[in-house]
Structure formats: structure tokens, C-alpha cells
Amino acid sequence: MAAFHCSVCSQSFQTRPKIYNHALSTGHDMNHCCEKCSRWFKTESDRKAHMNSPIHVKEAAKPMSNSPNASVGQSNQPFINAPPVVPLRFGRVTYTRLERNEQEAVYSKLLARCHSVESLANEGYTVDLEKGPTTKPKKPRPSLADFRQTPMRQPAVKKRRAVVIDCEMAEAVDGSDELISLCAIDFLTGGTLVNNLVIPSRPIKDWRTNIHGIGVPELYEAIMNQEALSGWIAARQELWKHIDETTILIGQTICYDFEALRLVHTRVVDSAILATEAVFNNLAGRKKPGRRWGLQELCKTFLGIEIRVEGGIHDNLEDVLAAREVVLQALLKPAKFQTWADKARKDFWKPKAGNKKVNRKGTTKTPHSTGYAIPESYTLEYDWYSDDGWLGPEDFEEWLWHSTW
């Protein structure tokens, strides 16, 4: 007879690991599980007694490091206090290392590229705890009541000045994203700060293992090795050990990472926004077309490197290094970045597959009247054709916003 029974679905299991695995996948009887040592108990009271036993006596709180190796929030700190340089390599790719005497200048350039609060709001970031996100949600979002501002700066406590983050998510039962991993590195040195799997706080409907390679076996192993963080709250707390409100957070479309962490932070450099602004600089101050460049595409077309070569699987550490490299090269080689952007803009305005063009001599059609300030060098000498027929300038704007690029 089986030793362990799930009180929710009545399934029986012969061993504790098997019923714990079941609890992780379904959320059933999770209040009977010890998230620190992966044991399952027949009652919640048994688990509580176990948690209060000497085996799980909490360690004394460790003071925040005041080591000169910590990258602090004040930009005027001398570079002699910068973190040590570490080798940066993932797979076949070697990433850029910054020497100590380079880090201060790069930080100043990074600081100047932080996006405005308005730009972040337009891209879907939550910037106001009272109003919430301004963009229409594509899927259920976490409760705004769970969101918290990044802790305020405390001069006596040193935190990192710039941190790159990346999260991976599974799909919860309500269709929303649930955090299952968090990775963070120091932007200036590339040193790893956090790289942990996260125990989901809700039952999972789809682990999306085909995307990131994370499933119950990987999570279970991390728990057994005491390397997993207990839910998004613990993950956010772990990140907060390294950042405060003055830290610049960097990443690729990290508005979704912020949502998974229930985090409000407005000092951001987003590599996806940088690319969009560079390509559509002629639309400054206006809503940009919906085209966005993914991290893998940016690495290939701008940096000339291949990521996710192992079956397309996303690896947190590879993604943070790649996002760091995109931003870093955009700062260090602005001419090269602009050359990439100019080509991307030309490619964007080219007629897409299925669209026809007609050259009408003696006539010049441009969509300027729609409010899109397309450069003169890209003046269209033809009407645009869609499934709805020929489009003149007056119809171009509406068609553009309803097209899939």
C-alpha cells in the first residue's frame, strides 16, 4: 500500500520525492512540503513542527558587505573601488571585459542612456503603484497590491551601480506568468550575483520547458541542493540584496521580468528600447511602429554572434551576458550601432512579402500626412497595397498599425 496520499486528487505515491514532485507540478498539498529540504509531511502541523526544529534554525542575519569590491550607487566613487575584472565566456562566445579604469567612463555613458519614465510606461512597464501599467494587458497580470518599489538608497550600505537581469517564467493555471528562475550579473564586471531557480508560488499549467529547459526534475534537483529560492518574494528579496533605487537595471524587454518579480523600478536601460529608438529616431517623441528586435536577432545582426545554439533553449546566464553585450557595444561603438540601425530601418520600410508596389512616374506618394516623419531618403514612389486594396497616404497610418511586421 502506498505510503503517501494527495488529499486533493487522491493519487497515491510510494516515496516522499514522488509526492513532492506531484505537489510542485499541481500545487496540491504544497502547505505540507518543506521548501528548504524537499520533505513532504502528512499534515501541515507536522511540517510546521519540522520548520521550527533545530534543523532549520535561521542563520544570524549577515551584515551587508562594505567591501570595496562592491559597486556602489554613487557615480562619483573612484574607480579604484570598482569590482575586480572576471573572465566572461559562455559556450563559444567570449564577451567584453572592462578593465577597472574603463568602468567609470562606461557607467557615465550608461547613466546618460536611461529611459524616461514616459518611455517605460509606453513600453508596458509599471511605473506608478497607484495607476498600474498604462498598456493593455495581453494576459492576466499580477495584482498591483503585490508590487513594491525598489528600496531607497542608504548611503552607509553599498549596492551595485548597474545590474543586468533575466527571468524565466512558466504559465500558471490562470494563464499568467509565474517566475521560475532569476539571474543577475554586475554590468560593469560581468560577475554573477544571482543565478537560481525559483519554486513557483502557484500551480503550473505549462512549464514551457521547450523554451528554457526548466521543469520539475531541474527544480527538484535545485531544491535538493538547497539552491532554489522560495517563490517570487524570496527572489525579489535576493535581488534587493544587490540593488537599490539608484541602481541601473539592464536587460532585454525586462518589463515582463519586473512583473514576475512584482517590482517597480524606473532607472532602466532596455536593449529592446535602445534598438527601437536607434532605428526609428526620426519618430522621436511619437509612438513607434510595433517592430521590436529580439535578443537573438540583435546578437546576430548587430554583434555578429550566435546565442541559443543548443536547440534554441534560453539560458539565463547566456541571456544576461548577451543583453549586457548589446548595451555595452551600443555605448562603446555608437557609430557601428547607428550603422546597424540605418540598415534595419531600410529593411523595415521595404515592401513586405505579399505587398506589391507600382512606380507611378511623375507622382510621389509619402505617408507624411499621417504623422509619421519618415526620412526623405525613404520617400515612397508608389502606393502601398494590402489585402484591402491600394492604400494612399491618408490610409497608411491605420494600415501600418494593424499590420503584422
VEXDREN-2710 file (C-alpha; in Angstrom, 1 decimal):
% VEXDREN-2710
k/r/px/py/pz
1/MET/0.0/0.0/0.0
2/ALA/1.3/3.5/-0.9
3/ALA/2.7/5.4/2.0
4/PHE/1.7/8.9/0.8
5/HIS/-1.7/10.2/-0.5
6/CYS/-2.6/13.5/-2.0
7/SER/-5.7/14.8/-0.2
8/VAL/-6.7/16.9/-3.2
9/CYS/-6.8/14.4/-6.0
10/SER/-6.4/11.1/-4.0
11/GLN/-3.4/9.9/-6.0
12/SER/-1.0/7.6/-4.1
13/PHE/2.8/7.7/-4.1
14/GLN/5.3/5.3/-2.8
15/THR/8.0/7.8/-1.8
16/ARG/8.3/11.4/-0.5
17/PRO/10.2/12.6/-3.6
18/LYS/7.4/11.4/-5.8
19/ILE/4.6/13.1/-3.9
20/TYR/6.7/16.3/-3.6
21/ASN/7.2/16.2/-7.3
22/HIS/3.4/15.9/-7.7
23/ALA/2.9/18.9/-5.3
24/LEU/5.3/21.0/-7.3
25/SER/3.5/20.3/-10.6
26/THR/0.0/20.7/-9.3
27/GLY/0.1/22.9/-6.2
28/HIS/-1.7/20.1/-4.3
29/ASP/-0.8/20.0/-0.6
30/MET/2.1/22.4/-1.1
31/ASN/1.5/23.5/2.5
32/HIS/2.7/20.0/3.5
33/CYS/6.0/20.5/1.8
34/CYS/9.3/21.8/3.3
35/GLU/10.7/24.1/0.6
36/LYS/14.2/24.0/2.2
37/CYS/14.8/20.3/2.3
38/SER/12.2/18.9/-0.1
39/ARG/10.4/16.7/2.5
40/TRP/6.7/16.1/2.5
41/PHE/4.6/15.7/5.6
42/LYS/1.2/14.1/6.1
43/THR/-0.2/17.2/7.8
44/GLU/0.6/20.9/7.8
45/SER/1.1/20.9/11.5
46/ASP/3.8/18.2/11.1
47/ARG/5.6/20.5/8.5
48/LYS/5.4/23.5/10.9
49/ALA/6.9/21.4/13.7
50/HIS/9.7/20.4/11.4
51/MET/10.3/24.0/10.3
52/ASN/10.7/25.0/14.0
53/SER/13.1/22.2/14.7
54/PRO/16.9/22.9/15.1
55/ILE/17.5/21.6/11.5
56/HIS/16.0/24.8/10.2
57/VAL/17.1/27.4/12.8
58/LYS/17.6/30.5/10.8
59/GLU/21.1/31.8/10.4
60/ALA/22.0/35.0/12.1
61/ALA/21.4/37.9/9.7
62/LYS/24.6/38.8/7.9
63/PRO/25.5/42.5/7.6
64/MET/25.7/43.9/4.1
65/SER/29.1/43.9/2.7
66/ASN/31.1/47.1/2.9
67/SER/33.9/45.6/0.9
68/PRO/35.5/47.9/-1.7
69/ASN/34.7/45.2/-4.2
70/ALA/31.0/46.2/-4.2
71/SER/29.9/48.5/-6.9
72/VAL/28.1/51.4/-5.1
73/GLY/25.2/53.6/-6.1
74/GLN/27.2/56.8/-6.2
75/SER/28.6/57.5/-9.6
76/ASN/31.4/59.7/-8.2
77/GLN/33.2/56.8/-6.4
78/PRO/36.8/56.4/-7.5
79/PHE/37.4/53.6/-10.0
80/ILE/39.9/52.0/-7.5
81/ASN/36.9/50.8/-5.7
82/ALA/35.5/49.0/-8.8
83/PRO/34.9/45.3/-8.6
84/PRO/37.6/43.1/-9.9
85/VAL/37.6/42.0/-13.6
86/VAL/36.4/38.5/-14.2
87/PRO/36.6/36.4/-17.4
88/LEU/33.4/36.4/-19.4
89/ARG/32.6/33.4/-21.6
90/PHE/29.6/31.3/-22.4
91/GLY/29.7/28.5/-24.8
92/ARG/31.7/29.5/-27.8
93/VAL/31.3/33.2/-27.2
94/THR/33.8/35.4/-25.3
95/TYR/32.1/38.6/-24.0
96/THR/33.7/42.0/-23.4
97/ARG/35.6/42.6/-20.2
98/LEU/36.0/46.1/-18.8
99/GLU/39.2/47.0/-17.1
100/ARG/38.9/48.9/-13.8
101/ASN/40.0/52.1/-15.4
102/GLU/37.2/51.7/-18.1
103/GLN/34.3/51.1/-15.8
104/GLU/33.8/54.7/-14.6
105/ALA/33.5/56.1/-18.2
106/VAL/31.2/53.3/-19.2
107/TYR/29.0/53.9/-16.2
108/SER/28.7/57.6/-17.1
109/LYS/27.6/56.7/-20.7
110/LEU/25.1/54.1/-19.4
111/LEU/23.6/56.6/-17.0
112/ALA/23.0/59.0/-19.8
113/ARG/21.0/56.4/-21.7
114/CYS/18.5/55.6/-19.0
115/HIS/15.0/55.8/-20.5
116/SER/12.4/58.4/-19.4
117/VAL/9.5/57.3/-17.2
118/GLU/7.2/58.1/-20.1
119/SER/9.1/55.8/-22.5
120/LEU/9.0/53.0/-19.9
121/ALA/5.2/53.4/-19.4
122/ASN/4.7/53.3/-23.2
123/GLU/6.6/50.0/-23.3
124/GLY/4.4/48.4/-20.7
125/TYR/6.5/49.0/-17.5
126/THR/4.6/49.6/-14.3
127/VAL/5.9/53.0/-13.1
128/ASP/3.1/54.1/-10.7
129/LEU/1.9/51.9/-7.9
130/GLU/-1.5/53.6/-7.9
131/LYS/-2.2/53.7/-11.6
132/GLY/-0.6/50.5/-12.6
133/PRO/0.5/49.8/-16.2
134/THR/-0.8/52.0/-19.0
135/THR/-0.7/49.4/-21.7
136/LYS/-3.5/46.9/-22.4
137/PRO/-2.5/43.5/-21.0
138/LYS/-2.2/40.6/-23.3
139/LYS/-2.6/38.1/-20.5
140/PRO/-3.6/38.2/-16.8
141/ARG/-1.3/40.3/-14.7
142/PRO/-0.3/40.0/-11.1
143/SER/-2.2/42.0/-8.5
144/LEU/-0.9/45.6/-8.2
145/ALA/-1.1/45.2/-4.5
146/ASP/1.9/42.8/-4.7
147/PHE/4.2/45.3/-6.4
148/ARG/6.8/47.2/-4.4
149/GLN/9.2/50.0/-5.2
150/THR/12.9/49.1/-5.1
151/PRO/14.3/50.1/-1.7
152/MET/15.6/53.6/-1.2
153/ARG/19.3/54.2/-1.2
154/GLN/21.1/54.1/2.1
155/PRO/24.5/55.9/2.0
156/ALA/26.0/53.5/4.5
157/VAL/25.0/50.4/2.5
158/LYS/26.9/49.8/-0.7
159/LYS/24.9/48.3/-3.6
160/ARG/25.7/47.6/-7.3
161/ARG/25.5/50.6/-9.6
162/ALA/24.3/48.7/-12.7
163/VAL/22.9/45.1/-12.8
164/VAL/21.7/43.0/-15.8
165/ILE/18.7/40.7/-15.0
166/ASP/16.8/38.0/-16.8
167/CYS/13.9/35.8/-15.6
168/GLU/12.3/32.7/-17.0
169/MET/8.6/32.1/-16.4
170/ALA/6.1/29.2/-16.6
171/GLU/2.4/29.6/-17.2
172/ALA/0.2/29.5/-14.1
173/VAL/-3.3/28.0/-14.1
174/ASP/-4.9/31.4/-14.7
175/GLY/-2.7/32.0/-17.9
176/SER/-0.4/34.5/-16.2
177/ASP/3.4/34.2/-15.9
178/GLU/4.9/32.6/-12.8
179/LEU/8.6/33.2/-12.0
180/ILE/10.7/30.0/-12.0
181/SER/14.3/31.4/-12.4
182/LEU/16.3/34.6/-11.8
183/CYS/19.7/35.6/-12.9
184/ALA/21.5/38.8/-12.3
185/ILE/25.1/39.9/-13.1
186/ASP/27.1/43.1/-12.4
187/PHE/27.0/45.1/-15.6
188/LEU/30.5/46.6/-15.2
189/THR/32.3/43.4/-14.3
190/GLY/30.0/40.6/-15.5
191/GLY/30.3/38.9/-12.1
192/THR/27.3/36.7/-11.2
193/LEU/25.2/37.9/-8.4
194/VAL/22.1/35.7/-8.5
195/ASN/21.5/32.5/-10.6
196/ASN/18.8/30.4/-9.0
197/LEU/15.7/28.5/-9.9
198/VAL/12.6/29.7/-8.1
199/ILE/9.9/27.5/-6.6
200/PRO/6.6/28.6/-8.1
201/SER/4.1/30.2/-5.8
202/ARG/1.1/28.8/-7.7
203/PRO/0.2/25.6/-9.6
204/ILE/1.7/25.5/-13.0
205/LYS/-0.3/24.6/-16.2
206/ASP/2.6/24.8/-18.6
207/TRP/6.3/24.7/-17.6
208/ARG/7.4/25.9/-21.1
209/THR/10.4/23.5/-20.8
210/ASN/10.9/23.7/-24.6
211/ILE/11.8/27.4/-24.2
212/HIS/14.1/27.4/-21.2
213/GLY/14.8/23.8/-20.4
214/ILE/13.4/24.1/-16.8
215/GLY/10.9/21.6/-15.5
216/VAL/10.0/19.7/-12.3
217/PRO/13.2/17.5/-12.4
218/GLU/15.5/20.5/-12.7
219/LEU/13.6/22.4/-9.9
220/TYR/13.6/19.3/-7.7
221/GLU/17.3/18.9/-8.1
222/ALA/17.9/22.6/-7.2
223/ILE/15.7/22.2/-4.1
224/MET/17.6/19.1/-3.0
225/ASN/20.8/21.0/-3.4
226/GLN/19.3/23.9/-1.4
227/GLU/19.9/26.2/-4.4
228/ALA/16.2/27.1/-5.1
229/LEU/14.5/30.3/-4.0
230/SER/11.1/30.0/-2.3
231/GLY/8.8/31.9/-4.6
232/TRP/8.9/35.3/-6.3
233/ILE/9.0/37.2/-3.0
234/ALA/12.2/35.4/-2.0
235/ALA/13.6/36.0/-5.5
236/ARG/12.8/39.7/-5.2
237/GLN/14.5/39.9/-1.8
238/GLU/17.6/38.2/-3.2
239/LEU/17.8/40.8/-6.0
240/TRP/17.3/43.6/-3.5
241/LYS/20.4/42.5/-1.7
242/HIS/22.4/43.9/-4.6
243/ILE/20.3/46.9/-5.8
244/ASP/18.5/50.0/-4.6
245/GLU/16.6/52.7/-6.3
246/THR/19.8/54.3/-7.8
247/THR/20.9/51.0/-9.5
248/ILE/20.5/50.9/-13.2
249/LEU/18.8/47.7/-14.3
250/ILE/19.6/46.4/-17.8
251/GLY/18.1/43.7/-19.8
252/GLN/16.0/42.7/-22.9
253/THR/12.3/43.7/-22.6
254/ILE/12.6/43.3/-18.8
255/CYS/9.1/44.8/-18.2
256/TYR/7.9/41.2/-18.1
257/ASP/10.7/40.3/-15.6
258/PHE/9.6/43.2/-13.4
259/GLU/6.0/41.9/-13.5
260/ALA/7.1/38.4/-12.5
261/LEU/9.1/40.0/-9.6
262/ARG/6.3/42.5/-8.8
263/LEU/8.9/45.2/-9.0
264/VAL/8.7/48.9/-9.7
265/HIS/11.9/50.4/-10.9
266/THR/12.4/53.4/-13.2
267/ARG/16.2/53.5/-13.7
268/VAL/16.3/51.2/-16.7
269/VAL/18.3/50.6/-19.9
270/ASP/16.3/48.2/-22.0
271/SER/18.3/46.8/-25.0
272/ALA/15.0/46.4/-27.0
273/ILE/14.1/50.0/-26.4
274/LEU/17.6/51.2/-27.4
275/ALA/17.3/49.3/-30.7
276/THR/13.8/50.7/-31.4
277/GLU/14.9/54.3/-30.6
278/ALA/18.0/54.0/-32.8
279/VAL/16.0/52.6/-35.8
280/PHE/13.1/55.0/-35.5
281/ASN/15.0/58.1/-34.3
282/ASN/13.1/60.0/-36.9
283/LEU/9.9/59.3/-34.9
284/ALA/11.3/60.9/-31.7
285/GLY/8.5/61.9/-29.3
286/ARG/6.0/59.9/-31.2
287/LYS/4.6/56.3/-30.8
288/LYS/7.0/54.0/-32.7
289/PRO/5.8/51.3/-35.1
290/GLY/5.3/47.9/-33.5
291/ARG/8.5/46.3/-34.8
292/ARG/10.8/45.1/-32.0
293/TRP/14.2/43.3/-32.3
294/GLY/14.6/40.2/-30.2
295/LEU/17.9/39.5/-28.3
296/GLN/18.9/36.6/-30.6
297/GLU/18.3/38.8/-33.7
298/LEU/20.3/41.7/-32.2
299/CYS/23.2/39.5/-31.3
300/LYS/23.3/38.1/-34.8
301/THR/22.7/41.3/-36.9
302/PHE/24.5/43.8/-34.6
303/LEU/27.1/41.8/-32.7
304/GLY/27.7/39.1/-35.2
305/ILE/27.4/36.3/-32.6
306/GLU/25.2/33.3/-32.3
307/ILE/23.3/32.6/-29.0
308/ARG/21.0/29.7/-28.0
309/VAL/22.7/27.4/-30.4
310/GLU/21.8/24.3/-28.3
311/GLY/18.3/23.8/-29.7
312/GLY/17.2/27.4/-29.1
313/ILE/17.0/26.9/-25.3
314/HIS/17.2/30.1/-23.3
315/ASP/19.8/30.0/-20.6
316/ASN/19.6/32.8/-18.0
317/LEU/23.3/33.4/-17.8
318/GLU/23.8/33.4/-21.6
319/ASP/20.9/35.9/-22.0
320/VAL/22.2/38.4/-19.4
321/LEU/25.6/38.3/-20.9
322/ALA/24.2/38.8/-24.4
323/ALA/21.9/41.7/-23.3
324/ARG/24.9/43.2/-21.5
325/GLU/27.0/42.9/-24.7
326/VAL/24.3/44.6/-26.8
327/VAL/24.1/47.6/-24.5
328/LEU/27.8/47.8/-23.9
329/GLN/28.7/47.8/-27.6
330/ALA/25.9/50.4/-28.3
331/LEU/27.7/52.6/-25.7
332/LEU/31.3/51.9/-26.8
333/LYS/30.7/51.9/-30.6
334/PRO/27.8/54.3/-31.3
335/ALA/28.8/54.6/-35.0
336/LYS/28.6/50.9/-35.5
337/PHE/25.2/50.8/-33.7
338/GLN/23.9/53.6/-35.8
339/THR/25.0/51.8/-39.0
340/TRP/23.1/48.7/-37.9
341/ALA/20.1/50.9/-37.1
342/ASP/20.2/52.6/-40.5
343/LYS/20.2/49.2/-42.2
344/ALA/17.4/47.9/-40.0
345/ARG/15.3/51.0/-40.8
346/LYS/15.8/50.5/-44.6
347/ASP/14.8/46.8/-44.2
348/PHE/11.7/47.8/-42.2
349/TRP/10.4/50.2/-44.8
350/LYS/10.9/47.8/-47.7
351/PRO/7.7/46.3/-49.0
352/LYS/7.0/43.1/-47.2
353/ALA/6.2/39.7/-48.7
354/GLY/2.7/39.8/-50.3
355/ASN/2.7/43.6/-50.8
356/LYS/3.0/44.9/-54.3
357/LYS/4.4/48.3/-55.4
358/VAL/3.7/50.3/-58.5
359/ASN/6.0/53.0/-59.7
360/ARG/3.9/55.9/-60.9
361/LYS/6.2/58.3/-62.8
362/GLY/5.5/61.9/-62.1
363/THR/3.9/61.2/-58.7
364/THR/5.5/60.9/-55.3
365/LYS/3.5/59.5/-52.5
366/THR/4.6/59.8/-48.9
367/PRO/2.8/59.0/-45.7
368/HIS/4.0/62.2/-44.1
369/SER/0.4/63.5/-43.7
370/THR/-0.4/60.6/-41.4
371/GLY/2.0/61.9/-38.7
372/TYR/5.0/59.6/-39.5
373/ALA/8.1/61.6/-40.1
374/ILE/9.7/59.1/-42.5
375/PRO/13.1/60.4/-43.7
376/GLU/13.1/61.9/-47.2
377/SER/15.6/59.3/-48.3
378/TYR/12.8/56.7/-47.9
379/THR/10.1/58.6/-49.8
380/LEU/7.8/56.1/-51.4
381/GLU/7.3/56.5/-55.2
382/TYR/4.4/54.1/-55.1
383/ASP/1.2/53.4/-53.2
384/TRP/1.1/50.6/-50.7
385/TYR/-1.0/47.6/-51.4
386/SER/-2.7/45.4/-48.8
387/ASP/-5.4/42.8/-48.7
388/ASP/-7.9/45.7/-48.6
389/GLY/-6.6/47.2/-51.8
390/TRP/-4.4/50.1/-52.7
391/LEU/-3.6/52.5/-49.9
392/GLY/-2.7/56.2/-50.3
393/PRO/-1.0/58.3/-47.6
394/GLU/-4.3/59.0/-45.9
395/ASP/-4.9/55.3/-45.1
396/PHE/-1.3/54.4/-44.5
397/GLU/-1.3/55.0/-40.7
398/GLU/-4.3/52.9/-40.0
399/TRP/-3.0/50.0/-42.1
400/LEU/0.5/50.2/-40.5
401/TRP/-0.8/49.8/-37.0
402/HIS/-3.0/46.9/-38.0
403/SER/-0.3/45.0/-39.9
404/THR/2.0/42.3/-38.6
405/TRP/5.6/43.1/-39.4
END
